Each structure stands twice: as structure tokens, then as C-alpha cells.
Amino acid sequence: MRVVTGRSKGLRLKTPRASSVRPTSSLVKSAIFATLPPDAIEDARVLDLYAGTGALGIEALSRGARSVDFVERDRRLCGSIRGNLEAAHGTEASQVLCAPVMKALDRLTGPYDLVLLDPPYGTTDVLEVLEQVERRGLLGDDATVVLEHAWRDKAIEPAGRLALQQTRRYGDTAVSYYQEVTPG
């Protein structure tokens, strides 16, 4: 697993042995960032939830994000994220919260311009996480939320002002894009 483009292009990201993490493929990672407008990443404040090895957030840093906050519950993976950030020279612009996502949401301060979620397939609290991200004011103006999920699982339709914009399929993987809509 490597950083696809940007200042850390080609950097091999490490993951702990015997890890059950399902890293985002280079194809899907490239597609996610190609779908986003360039101004969604450049100088953006990014939140990477269910970060795993940190591949999505580190890709955002490599492409010009100002900062990334990573949230991962597995301590071994948190160590991998820190090591990968050091290799990518991204430690100054990042923080790693080693906690379950719902608990970490209490400690985060927005606004974020881009929120990336790559939960383990079958995670049951994703709808609640999406709704809490919106409710807690973690989204900035024109923020985008990107959710990677299994294609067989329908795109989540959260309540509130967070609205599904599109879903794209890449084999067994789907990526759904959300934005806040203003009532009126």
C-alpha cells in the first residue's frame, strides 16, 4: 500500500502483522481524490475516522491538506499511523486519537473541510457517526464527507442536513459522498 500522488508519492505505508485492517486499494483511493474538487483538499482541515493505517488521511496530506486528525481505536494501528506520518513528514500537521469513533467525536473541534470514513464492513454505528458529525458542528462551510462501504450495503441516508450527493462503485467497494444542505 503506497501513497498515490503528491509530496509523499510512492511512500510505502506500513501495517501491523496479523492485522484485520482492510486497506483502501490504490484504485479506490485515487478515485476518491479524483472525484473531489482540488479546492476540497488544498489547505483543507481533514478528519480521518476509522483511520486504520492512516492511508486516506496521509494521502490528503500528500496532496496539500493543511492538517489531518486521525481516529482509530486499535492501539497497534495508532502506532502504525504515527510511524507512517513520521515517514511522510506529516507529524506536525496531525494528531492521532486512539479511541472509538463515538468517544473521539466528543474530543474533536471543528470545523473540518473534508471528513473521510472507512469503517470495517459491517460496522453498525456509521449512521449515528454521520449524524453526530453534522450535529456537533464538525463540518465547515461546503465540507464534504466521504464514506467507503461495501457495494452490497446501500448508501446511508442520514437525517438532518447531511445529504447523499452520489455513490460510485469500484468492484465490491462503494464510495458515497455527502454534503450539508441548507434548509430553505
N, C-alpha and C positions, 0 to 999 in steps of 0.2 A: 504494500500500500504506500503510495507516494503522493506528494503534493503535486497537483496537476500543472499549475502555472503561477506566475508572479515571482516575487523576490526569492522564495524558497523552492522554486520549481525543481522537481526531481528528488527532493529530500525524502528519504525512506522513513516512514513513521513506524515506531516500534509498538508492539502489543505484548502483554504478558503471555507466557506459555500457558497452555491449557485454559485459555480464556474463552468464554462462551460469546464474546462480542462478535457481532455481525457487522463488519466494517462496510461503509458505503463504498460501492465499486467506483472506480475512476470514471466509468461511463456515466453513472448517475450523478456523481459529484460534478463532473464537467457540465452535465445537462442542467443541474440546479443553478449553477453560477452563470451559465449562458442565458438562462431564462430571465434572470434578474437584470433590470437595467443597471448600467455601470454605476450610476449615482446611488444605487441601493447598497453598494459595498464600499466605494471610495470614501474614506474618512468616517465610516459608519461605526456606531457602537453596536456590538453584536452579542447576543446571548445564545449559547450552545447548550441546550438541555438534553439530557441523556447522552452526554458527550462521548462516552466510550473511550476511544484513543485520542479524541480531540480533532479528528481529521477534518470535519466540516469547519470548525472554528479556526483551525490553523490555515486552512485553505483561504478563509476570509481574510485573515491577517496577511497572508502572502499576496493577496490581491488588493491590499490597501486599506483594510479596515483599521480604524483608529485604536479600537480595543475590543477584547472578547472576554466575556465571563463564561466559564465552563462549569457545568453542574453534572456531577457523576456520583453515584452512591458507592461504587466498588472502590475500595482503597487502593487496590493494585492498579486499577485503571487510572485513578487520580495520579498515582506515581508515574504512570506512562505518559499522561498528558503533560505533567511538569517536565519530564525528560524530553518529550517531543517539542515542547515550547522552547526549552533551552537550545535544542539543536536548530530550531527555526529562528532563534534570536527574537522570540516574542514574549519573554517573561515580563518585561517592563510594561507591556500593554495588556496584561492579562491577569485574571485571578481564577483560581480553581477552588470551587466549593465542593467538598466531598460530603455529600448529604443526599437523601432522597429529594427528588424534584419538588414535591409539595412543601417540604420543610424549607428548602432553599428559597422558594418564592417569597417567604417571609423576610429573608435577609437581603434580597436584591432591591436595588434602587434604579428605577428607570430614569429617563426613557431610553429604550433601545430602538434602533432603526431597523434591525433585522433579528428575528428570532428563528433559530434552527432547532428542530426537534427530530431526533432519530431514535425513538423508543424501541426497546426489544419488541418484536412482533408478539401480539397477544397482550400487551400492556393494557390494563383496564381503566387507568385513570387519565387517559390522554384528553378526553373531552373536558374533564374538570380542570386539567392543567391549562388548556387553551382558554377556558372561561376565566380562570384566575389571572392569567397573564393580562387579559384585557381589563378585568375588574380592578386589579391592583395598580393600574396606571403605568404598566411597564412598557407600553407601546408609545413611541413618538409619533409625530405627525407623519403620515404616509408610510408608516412602518409596514414591513412585510413579514409574515410568519410562514415558514416552510416546514411542512410535515412529511417525513418519509414513512411509508407504511406498506404493508403487503397489498398487492393489487386485489386479492380476493376480499379484503376488508374495504367496505365502501368508505369514501371520504367522509370525514366527520363534519357535521353541520352544527357548529356551536351556537349557543344562544347569545344574546347581547349584540354588540355592534361588530363583532368579528365575522366576516363573511367569506365564504369559499369563493375564490375567483376562478380557479381552474385546477384540474388534475391531469397529470401526464403519466403515461405508463412506459416502463422500461423493463420488459420481461415480467418477472414476478414482483417487481417493485413498482410502487406508485409514489408520486410526489404531488402533494396538494399545497396550493398557495392561497393564503388568506390575507385580507387587509381589513382594517377597520373602516366601516362606512358610517357617515354622519347621518343621523335621522333627519328627515325633512323632506 
